[in-house]
């Protein structure tokens, strides 16, 4: 039980930049290019806590992650549409 609460505390304190790069397998530079921030800026900010990150940076990362999720969902719907078209022809 103690380990679980410690892990939650670490996740809460984990920097959004580090967490996002880790989850997506990106470097700070690559993430920066995708959200319109300089990679060196992200590298410097990666050592800060989330409460010290700019609102614009946090919002840019959140919107990028939402965009990725929506693209995945859209692809799922495209696949479903193709399956339904194929099924309808049979």
Phi and psi restraints in degrees (range 20) as a CNS / XPLOR table:
assign (resid 1 and name C) (resid 2 and name N)
       (resid 2 and name CA) (resid 2 and name C) 1.0 -65.2 20.0 2
assign (resid 2 and name N) (resid 2 and name CA)
       (resid 2 and name C) (resid 3 and name N) 1.0 -39.7 20.0 2
assign (resid 2 and name C) (resid 3 and name N)
       (resid 3 and name CA) (resid 3 and name C) 1.0 -62.1 20.0 2
assign (resid 3 and name N) (resid 3 and name CA)
       (resid 3 and name C) (resid 4 and name N) 1.0 -39.6 20.0 2
assign (resid 3 and name C) (resid 4 and name N)
       (resid 4 and name CA) (resid 4 and name C) 1.0 -63.4 20.0 2
assign (resid 4 and name N) (resid 4 and name CA)
       (resid 4 and name C) (resid 5 and name N) 1.0 -44.7 20.0 2
assign (resid 4 and name C) (resid 5 and name N)
       (resid 5 and name CA) (resid 5 and name C) 1.0 -67.6 20.0 2
assign (resid 5 and name N) (resid 5 and name CA)
       (resid 5 and name C) (resid 6 and name N) 1.0 -34.7 20.0 2
assign (resid 5 and name C) (resid 6 and name N)
       (resid 6 and name CA) (resid 6 and name C) 1.0 -66.5 20.0 2
assign (resid 6 and name N) (resid 6 and name CA)
       (resid 6 and name C) (resid 7 and name N) 1.0 -40.0 20.0 2
assign (resid 6 and name C) (resid 7 and name N)
       (resid 7 and name CA) (resid 7 and name C) 1.0 -65.0 20.0 2
assign (resid 7 and name N) (resid 7 and name CA)
       (resid 7 and name C) (resid 8 and name N) 1.0 -41.4 20.0 2
assign (resid 7 and name C) (resid 8 and name N)
       (resid 8 and name CA) (resid 8 and name C) 1.0 -62.4 20.0 2
assign (resid 8 and name N) (resid 8 and name CA)
       (resid 8 and name C) (resid 9 and name N) 1.0 -40.9 20.0 2
assign (resid 8 and name C) (resid 9 and name N)
       (resid 9 and name CA) (resid 9 and name C) 1.0 -63.6 20.0 2
assign (resid 9 and name N) (resid 9 and name CA)
       (resid 9 and name C) (resid 10 and name N) 1.0 -41.6 20.0 2
assign (resid 9 and name C) (resid 10 and name N)
       (resid 10 and name CA) (resid 10 and name C) 1.0 -64.0 20.0 2
assign (resid 10 and name N) (resid 10 and name CA)
       (resid 10 and name C) (resid 11 and name N) 1.0 -42.4 20.0 2
assign (resid 10 and name C) (resid 11 and name N)
       (resid 11 and name CA) (resid 11 and name C) 1.0 -64.6 20.0 2
assign (resid 11 and name N) (resid 11 and name CA)
       (resid 11 and name C) (resid 12 and name N) 1.0 -38.7 20.0 2
assign (resid 11 and name C) (resid 12 and name N)
       (resid 12 and name CA) (resid 12 and name C) 1.0 -65.7 20.0 2
assign (resid 12 and name N) (resid 12 and name CA)
       (resid 12 and name C) (resid 13 and name N) 1.0 -37.8 20.0 2
assign (resid 12 and name C) (resid 13 and name N)
       (resid 13 and name CA) (resid 13 and name C) 1.0 -84.8 20.0 2
assign (resid 13 and name N) (resid 13 and name CA)
       (resid 13 and name C) (resid 14 and name N) 1.0 -13.4 20.0 2
assign (resid 13 and name C) (resid 14 and name N)
       (resid 14 and name CA) (resid 14 and name C) 1.0 -65.2 20.0 2
assign (resid 14 and name N) (resid 14 and name CA)
       (resid 14 and name C) (resid 15 and name N) 1.0 134.0 20.0 2
assign (resid 14 and name C) (resid 15 and name N)
       (resid 15 and name CA) (resid 15 and name C) 1.0 -63.7 20.0 2
assign (resid 15 and name N) (resid 15 and name CA)
       (resid 15 and name C) (resid 16 and name N) 1.0 136.5 20.0 2
assign (resid 15 and name C) (resid 16 and name N)
       (resid 16 and name CA) (resid 16 and name C) 1.0 -59.5 20.0 2
assign (resid 16 and name N) (resid 16 and name CA)
       (resid 16 and name C) (resid 17 and name N) 1.0 -36.7 20.0 2
assign (resid 16 and name C) (resid 17 and name N)
       (resid 17 and name CA) (resid 17 and name C) 1.0 -65.2 20.0 2
assign (resid 17 and name N) (resid 17 and name CA)
       (resid 17 and name C) (resid 18 and name N) 1.0 -49.5 20.0 2
assign (resid 17 and name C) (resid 18 and name N)
       (resid 18 and name CA) (resid 18 and name C) 1.0 -60.4 20.0 2
assign (resid 18 and name N) (resid 18 and name CA)
       (resid 18 and name C) (resid 19 and name N) 1.0 -46.7 20.0 2
assign (resid 18 and name C) (resid 19 and name N)
       (resid 19 and name CA) (resid 19 and name C) 1.0 -60.5 20.0 2
assign (resid 19 and name N) (resid 19 and name CA)
       (resid 19 and name C) (resid 20 and name N) 1.0 -46.0 20.0 2
assign (resid 19 and name C) (resid 20 and name N)
       (resid 20 and name CA) (resid 20 and name C) 1.0 -64.6 20.0 2
assign (resid 20 and name N) (resid 20 and name CA)
       (resid 20 and name C) (resid 21 and name N) 1.0 -46.2 20.0 2
assign (resid 20 and name C) (resid 21 and name N)
       (resid 21 and name CA) (resid 21 and name C) 1.0 -61.5 20.0 2
assign (resid 21 and name N) (resid 21 and name CA)
       (resid 21 and name C) (resid 22 and name N) 1.0 -40.5 20.0 2
assign (resid 21 and name C) (resid 22 and name N)
       (resid 22 and name CA) (resid 22 and name C) 1.0 -64.0 20.0 2
assign (resid 22 and name N) (resid 22 and name CA)
       (resid 22 and name C) (resid 23 and name N) 1.0 -47.8 20.0 2
assign (resid 22 and name C) (resid 23 and name N)
       (resid 23 and name CA) (resid 23 and name C) 1.0 -63.2 20.0 2
assign (resid 23 and name N) (resid 23 and name CA)
       (resid 23 and name C) (resid 24 and name N) 1.0 -38.1 20.0 2
assign (resid 23 and name C) (resid 24 and name N)
       (resid 24 and name CA) (resid 24 and name C) 1.0 -95.4 20.0 2
assign (resid 24 and name N) (resid 24 and name CA)
       (resid 24 and name C) (resid 25 and name N) 1.0 -6.0 20.0 2
assign (resid 24 and name C) (resid 25 and name N)
       (resid 25 and name CA) (resid 25 and name C) 1.0 67.8 20.0 2
assign (resid 25 and name N) (resid 25 and name CA)
       (resid 25 and name C) (resid 26 and name N) 1.0 38.1 20.0 2
assign (resid 25 and name C) (resid 26 and name N)
       (resid 26 and name CA) (resid 26 and name C) 1.0 -112.1 20.0 2
assign (resid 26 and name N) (resid 26 and name CA)
       (resid 26 and name C) (resid 27 and name N) 1.0 154.8 20.0 2
assign (resid 26 and name C) (resid 27 and name N)
       (resid 27 and name CA) (resid 27 and name C) 1.0 -84.0 20.0 2
assign (resid 27 and name N) (resid 27 and name CA)
       (resid 27 and name C) (resid 28 and name N) 1.0 167.3 20.0 2
assign (resid 27 and name C) (resid 28 and name N)
       (resid 28 and name CA) (resid 28 and name C) 1.0 -61.1 20.0 2
assign (resid 28 and name N) (resid 28 and name CA)
       (resid 28 and name C) (resid 29 and name N) 1.0 -39.1 20.0 2
assign (resid 28 and name C) (resid 29 and name N)
       (resid 29 and name CA) (resid 29 and name C) 1.0 -62.6 20.0 2
assign (resid 29 and name N) (resid 29 and name CA)
       (resid 29 and name C) (resid 30 and name N) 1.0 -45.5 20.0 2
assign (resid 29 and name C) (resid 30 and name N)
       (resid 30 and name CA) (resid 30 and name C) 1.0 -63.3 20.0 2
assign (resid 30 and name N) (resid 30 and name CA)
       (resid 30 and name C) (resid 31 and name N) 1.0 -44.0 20.0 2
assign (resid 30 and name C) (resid 31 and name N)
       (resid 31 and name CA) (resid 31 and name C) 1.0 -62.7 20.0 2
assign (resid 31 and name N) (resid 31 and name CA)
       (resid 31 and name C) (resid 32 and name N) 1.0 -42.4 20.0 2
assign (resid 31 and name C) (resid 32 and name N)
       (resid 32 and name CA) (resid 32 and name C) 1.0 -57.8 20.0 2
assign (resid 32 and name N) (resid 32 and name CA)
       (resid 32 and name C) (resid 33 and name N) 1.0 -43.5 20.0 2
assign (resid 32 and name C) (resid 33 and name N)
       (resid 33 and name CA) (resid 33 and name C) 1.0 -62.0 20.0 2
assign (resid 33 and name N) (resid 33 and name CA)
       (resid 33 and name C) (resid 34 and name N) 1.0 -36.7 20.0 2
assign (resid 33 and name C) (resid 34 and name N)
       (resid 34 and name CA) (resid 34 and name C) 1.0 -74.8 20.0 2
assign (resid 34 and name N) (resid 34 and name CA)
       (resid 34 and name C) (resid 35 and name N) 1.0 -27.0 20.0 2
assign (resid 34 and name C) (resid 35 and name N)
       (resid 35 and name CA) (resid 35 and name C) 1.0 -111.2 20.0 2
assign (resid 35 and name N) (resid 35 and name CA)
       (resid 35 and name C) (resid 36 and name N) 1.0 3.0 20.0 2
assign (resid 35 and name C) (resid 36 and name N)
       (resid 36 and name CA) (resid 36 and name C) 1.0 83.3 20.0 2
assign (resid 36 and name N) (resid 36 and name CA)
       (resid 36 and name C) (resid 37 and name N) 1.0 26.6 20.0 2
assign (resid 36 and name C) (resid 37 and name N)
       (resid 37 and name CA) (resid 37 and name C) 1.0 -118.8 20.0 2
assign (resid 37 and name N) (resid 37 and name CA)
       (resid 37 and name C) (resid 38 and name N) 1.0 152.3 20.0 2
assign (resid 37 and name C) (resid 38 and name N)
       (resid 38 and name CA) (resid 38 and name C) 1.0 -69.2 20.0 2
assign (resid 38 and name N) (resid 38 and name CA)
       (resid 38 and name C) (resid 39 and name N) 1.0 135.5 20.0 2
assign (resid 38 and name C) (resid 39 and name N)
       (resid 39 and name CA) (resid 39 and name C) 1.0 -60.4 20.0 2
assign (resid 39 and name N) (resid 39 and name CA)
       (resid 39 and name C) (resid 40 and name N) 1.0 -37.0 20.0 2
assign (resid 39 and name C) (resid 40 and name N)
       (resid 40 and name CA) (resid 40 and name C) 1.0 -65.8 20.0 2
assign (resid 40 and name N) (resid 40 and name CA)
       (resid 40 and name C) (resid 41 and name N) 1.0 -37.3 20.0 2
assign (resid 40 and name C) (resid 41 and name N)
       (resid 41 and name CA) (resid 41 and name C) 1.0 -62.4 20.0 2
assign (resid 41 and name N) (resid 41 and name CA)
       (resid 41 and name C) (resid 42 and name N) 1.0 -45.9 20.0 2
assign (resid 41 and name C) (resid 42 and name N)
       (resid 42 and name CA) (resid 42 and name C) 1.0 -64.1 20.0 2
assign (resid 42 and name N) (resid 42 and name CA)
       (resid 42 and name C) (resid 43 and name N) 1.0 -39.5 20.0 2
assign (resid 42 and name C) (resid 43 and name N)
       (resid 43 and name CA) (resid 43 and name C) 1.0 -59.4 20.0 2
assign (resid 43 and name N) (resid 43 and name CA)
       (resid 43 and name C) (resid 44 and name N) 1.0 -44.2 20.0 2
assign (resid 43 and name C) (resid 44 and name N)
       (resid 44 and name CA) (resid 44 and name C) 1.0 -67.2 20.0 2
assign (resid 44 and name N) (resid 44 and name CA)
       (resid 44 and name C) (resid 45 and name N) 1.0 -37.3 20.0 2
assign (resid 44 and name C) (resid 45 and name N)
       (resid 45 and name CA) (resid 45 and name C) 1.0 -78.6 20.0 2
assign (resid 45 and name N) (resid 45 and name CA)
       (resid 45 and name C) (resid 46 and name N) 1.0 -16.7 20.0 2
assign (resid 45 and name C) (resid 46 and name N)
       (resid 46 and name CA) (resid 46 and name C) 1.0 -64.3 20.0 2
assign (resid 46 and name N) (resid 46 and name CA)
       (resid 46 and name C) (resid 47 and name N) 1.0 -21.9 20.0 2
assign (resid 46 and name C) (resid 47 and name N)
       (resid 47 and name CA) (resid 47 and name C) 1.0 -89.1 20.0 2
assign (resid 47 and name N) (resid 47 and name CA)
       (resid 47 and name C) (resid 48 and name N) 1.0 -4.3 20.0 2
assign (resid 47 and name C) (resid 48 and name N)
       (resid 48 and name CA) (resid 48 and name C) 1.0 -90.2 20.0 2
assign (resid 48 and name N) (resid 48 and name CA)
       (resid 48 and name C) (resid 49 and name N) 1.0 162.1 20.0 2
assign (resid 48 and name C) (resid 49 and name N)
       (resid 49 and name CA) (resid 49 and name C) 1.0 -80.0 20.0 2
assign (resid 49 and name N) (resid 49 and name CA)
       (resid 49 and name C) (resid 50 and name N) 1.0 160.7 20.0 2
assign (resid 49 and name C) (resid 50 and name N)
       (resid 50 and name CA) (resid 50 and name C) 1.0 -58.9 20.0 2
assign (resid 50 and name N) (resid 50 and name CA)
       (resid 50 and name C) (resid 51 and name N) 1.0 -32.5 20.0 2
assign (resid 50 and name C) (resid 51 and name N)
       (resid 51 and name CA) (resid 51 and name C) 1.0 -72.6 20.0 2
assign (resid 51 and name N) (resid 51 and name CA)
       (resid 51 and name C) (resid 52 and name N) 1.0 -8.4 20.0 2
assign (resid 51 and name C) (resid 52 and name N)
       (resid 52 and name CA) (resid 52 and name C) 1.0 -102.3 20.0 2
assign (resid 52 and name N) (resid 52 and name CA)
       (resid 52 and name C) (resid 53 and name N) 1.0 -2.2 20.0 2
assign (resid 52 and name C) (resid 53 and name N)
       (resid 53 and name CA) (resid 53 and name C) 1.0 -79.7 20.0 2
assign (resid 53 and name N) (resid 53 and name CA)
       (resid 53 and name C) (resid 54 and name N) 1.0 147.2 20.0 2
assign (resid 53 and name C) (resid 54 and name N)
       (resid 54 and name CA) (resid 54 and name C) 1.0 -69.4 20.0 2
assign (resid 54 and name N) (resid 54 and name CA)
       (resid 54 and name C) (resid 55 and name N) 1.0 150.3 20.0 2
assign (resid 54 and name C) (resid 55 and name N)
       (resid 55 and name CA) (resid 55 and name C) 1.0 -59.8 20.0 2
assign (resid 55 and name N) (resid 55 and name CA)
       (resid 55 and name C) (resid 56 and name N) 1.0 -38.7 20.0 2
assign (resid 55 and name C) (resid 56 and name N)
       (resid 56 and name CA) (resid 56 and name C) 1.0 -63.3 20.0 2
assign (resid 56 and name N) (resid 56 and name CA)
       (resid 56 and name C) (resid 57 and name N) 1.0 -41.4 20.0 2
assign (resid 56 and name C) (resid 57 and name N)
       (resid 57 and name CA) (resid 57 and name C) 1.0 -66.4 20.0 2
assign (resid 57 and name N) (resid 57 and name CA)
       (resid 57 and name C) (resid 58 and name N) 1.0 -45.7 20.0 2
assign (resid 57 and name C) (resid 58 and name N)
       (resid 58 and name CA) (resid 58 and name C) 1.0 -60.1 20.0 2
assign (resid 58 and name N) (resid 58 and name CA)
       (resid 58 and name C) (resid 59 and name N) 1.0 -45.7 20.0 2
assign (resid 58 and name C) (resid 59 and name N)
       (resid 59 and name CA) (resid 59 and name C) 1.0 -64.0 20.0 2
assign (resid 59 and name N) (resid 59 and name CA)
       (resid 59 and name C) (resid 60 and name N) 1.0 -39.6 20.0 2
assign (resid 59 and name C) (resid 60 and name N)
       (resid 60 and name CA) (resid 60 and name C) 1.0 -62.4 20.0 2
assign (resid 60 and name N) (resid 60 and name CA)
       (resid 60 and name C) (resid 61 and name N) 1.0 -42.3 20.0 2
assign (resid 60 and name C) (resid 61 and name N)
       (resid 61 and name CA) (resid 61 and name C) 1.0 -67.7 20.0 2
assign (resid 61 and name N) (resid 61 and name CA)
       (resid 61 and name C) (resid 62 and name N) 1.0 -44.3 20.0 2
assign (resid 61 and name C) (resid 62 and name N)
       (resid 62 and name CA) (resid 62 and name C) 1.0 -60.0 20.0 2
assign (resid 62 and name N) (resid 62 and name CA)
       (resid 62 and name C) (resid 63 and name N) 1.0 -43.6 20.0 2
assign (resid 62 and name C) (resid 63 and name N)
       (resid 63 and name CA) (resid 63 and name C) 1.0 -67.0 20.0 2
assign (resid 63 and name N) (resid 63 and name CA)
       (resid 63 and name C) (resid 64 and name N) 1.0 -37.4 20.0 2
assign (resid 63 and name C) (resid 64 and name N)
       (resid 64 and name CA) (resid 64 and name C) 1.0 -63.5 20.0 2
assign (resid 64 and name N) (resid 64 and name CA)
       (resid 64 and name C) (resid 65 and name N) 1.0 -44.9 20.0 2
assign (resid 64 and name C) (resid 65 and name N)
       (resid 65 and name CA) (resid 65 and name C) 1.0 -64.4 20.0 2
assign (resid 65 and name N) (resid 65 and name CA)
       (resid 65 and name C) (resid 66 and name N) 1.0 -40.4 20.0 2
assign (resid 65 and name C) (resid 66 and name N)
       (resid 66 and name CA) (resid 66 and name C) 1.0 -63.8 20.0 2
assign (resid 66 and name N) (resid 66 and name CA)
       (resid 66 and name C) (resid 67 and name N) 1.0 -40.6 20.0 2
assign (resid 66 and name C) (resid 67 and name N)
       (resid 67 and name CA) (resid 67 and name C) 1.0 -61.4 20.0 2
assign (resid 67 and name N) (resid 67 and name CA)
       (resid 67 and name C) (resid 68 and name N) 1.0 -43.2 20.0 2
assign (resid 67 and name C) (resid 68 and name N)
       (resid 68 and name CA) (resid 68 and name C) 1.0 -61.1 20.0 2
assign (resid 68 and name N) (resid 68 and name CA)
       (resid 68 and name C) (resid 69 and name N) 1.0 -43.1 20.0 2
assign (resid 68 and name C) (resid 69 and name N)
       (resid 69 and name CA) (resid 69 and name C) 1.0 -62.5 20.0 2
assign (resid 69 and name N) (resid 69 and name CA)
       (resid 69 and name C) (resid 70 and name N) 1.0 -44.0 20.0 2
assign (resid 69 and name C) (resid 70 and name N)
       (resid 70 and name CA) (resid 70 and name C) 1.0 -65.7 20.0 2
assign (resid 70 and name N) (resid 70 and name CA)
       (resid 70 and name C) (resid 71 and name N) 1.0 -36.4 20.0 2
assign (resid 70 and name C) (resid 71 and name N)
       (resid 71 and name CA) (resid 71 and name C) 1.0 -64.5 20.0 2
assign (resid 71 and name N) (resid 71 and name CA)
       (resid 71 and name C) (resid 72 and name N) 1.0 -39.1 20.0 2
assign (resid 71 and name C) (resid 72 and name N)
       (resid 72 and name CA) (resid 72 and name C) 1.0 -63.7 20.0 2
assign (resid 72 and name N) (resid 72 and name CA)
       (resid 72 and name C) (resid 73 and name N) 1.0 -44.4 20.0 2
assign (resid 72 and name C) (resid 73 and name N)
       (resid 73 and name CA) (resid 73 and name C) 1.0 -63.4 20.0 2
assign (resid 73 and name N) (resid 73 and name CA)
       (resid 73 and name C) (resid 74 and name N) 1.0 -40.8 20.0 2
assign (resid 73 and name C) (resid 74 and name N)
       (resid 74 and name CA) (resid 74 and name C) 1.0 -62.0 20.0 2
assign (resid 74 and name N) (resid 74 and name CA)
       (resid 74 and name C) (resid 75 and name N) 1.0 -41.4 20.0 2
assign (resid 74 and name C) (resid 75 and name N)
       (resid 75 and name CA) (resid 75 and name C) 1.0 -63.7 20.0 2
assign (resid 75 and name N) (resid 75 and name CA)
       (resid 75 and name C) (resid 76 and name N) 1.0 -39.5 20.0 2
assign (resid 75 and name C) (resid 76 and name N)
       (resid 76 and name CA) (resid 76 and name C) 1.0 -60.1 20.0 2
assign (resid 76 and name N) (resid 76 and name CA)
       (resid 76 and name C) (resid 77 and name N) 1.0 -41.9 20.0 2
assign (resid 76 and name C) (resid 77 and name N)
       (resid 77 and name CA) (resid 77 and name C) 1.0 -67.5 20.0 2
assign (resid 77 and name N) (resid 77 and name CA)
       (resid 77 and name C) (resid 78 and name N) 1.0 -36.4 20.0 2
assign (resid 77 and name C) (resid 78 and name N)
       (resid 78 and name CA) (resid 78 and name C) 1.0 -63.2 20.0 2
assign (resid 78 and name N) (resid 78 and name CA)
       (resid 78 and name C) (resid 79 and name N) 1.0 -42.6 20.0 2
assign (resid 78 and name C) (resid 79 and name N)
       (resid 79 and name CA) (resid 79 and name C) 1.0 -63.5 20.0 2
assign (resid 79 and name N) (resid 79 and name CA)
       (resid 79 and name C) (resid 80 and name N) 1.0 -45.2 20.0 2
assign (resid 79 and name C) (resid 80 and name N)
       (resid 80 and name CA) (resid 80 and name C) 1.0 -60.0 20.0 2
assign (resid 80 and name N) (resid 80 and name CA)
       (resid 80 and name C) (resid 81 and name N) 1.0 -42.5 20.0 2
assign (resid 80 and name C) (resid 81 and name N)
       (resid 81 and name CA) (resid 81 and name C) 1.0 -60.2 20.0 2
assign (resid 81 and name N) (resid 81 and name CA)
       (resid 81 and name C) (resid 82 and name N) 1.0 -43.1 20.0 2
assign (resid 81 and name C) (resid 82 and name N)
       (resid 82 and name CA) (resid 82 and name C) 1.0 -65.4 20.0 2
assign (resid 82 and name N) (resid 82 and name CA)
       (resid 82 and name C) (resid 83 and name N) 1.0 -39.3 20.0 2
assign (resid 82 and name C) (resid 83 and name N)
       (resid 83 and name CA) (resid 83 and name C) 1.0 -63.7 20.0 2
assign (resid 83 and name N) (resid 83 and name CA)
       (resid 83 and name C) (resid 84 and name N) 1.0 -44.1 20.0 2
assign (resid 83 and name C) (resid 84 and name N)
       (resid 84 and name CA) (resid 84 and name C) 1.0 -64.8 20.0 2
assign (resid 84 and name N) (resid 84 and name CA)
       (resid 84 and name C) (resid 85 and name N) 1.0 -39.3 20.0 2
assign (resid 84 and name C) (resid 85 and name N)
       (resid 85 and name CA) (resid 85 and name C) 1.0 -61.6 20.0 2
assign (resid 85 and name N) (resid 85 and name CA)
       (resid 85 and name C) (resid 86 and name N) 1.0 -44.7 20.0 2
assign (resid 85 and name C) (resid 86 and name N)
       (resid 86 and name CA) (resid 86 and name C) 1.0 -64.9 20.0 2
assign (resid 86 and name N) (resid 86 and name CA)
       (resid 86 and name C) (resid 87 and name N) 1.0 -43.5 20.0 2
assign (resid 86 and name C) (resid 87 and name N)
       (resid 87 and name CA) (resid 87 and name C) 1.0 -64.6 20.0 2
assign (resid 87 and name N) (resid 87 and name CA)
       (resid 87 and name C) (resid 88 and name N) 1.0 -37.9 20.0 2
assign (resid 87 and name C) (resid 88 and name N)
       (resid 88 and name CA) (resid 88 and name C) 1.0 -67.0 20.0 2
assign (resid 88 and name N) (resid 88 and name CA)
       (resid 88 and name C) (resid 89 and name N) 1.0 -31.8 20.0 2
assign (resid 88 and name C) (resid 89 and name N)
       (resid 89 and name CA) (resid 89 and name C) 1.0 -73.1 20.0 2
assign (resid 89 and name N) (resid 89 and name CA)
       (resid 89 and name C) (resid 90 and name N) 1.0 -24.6 20.0 2
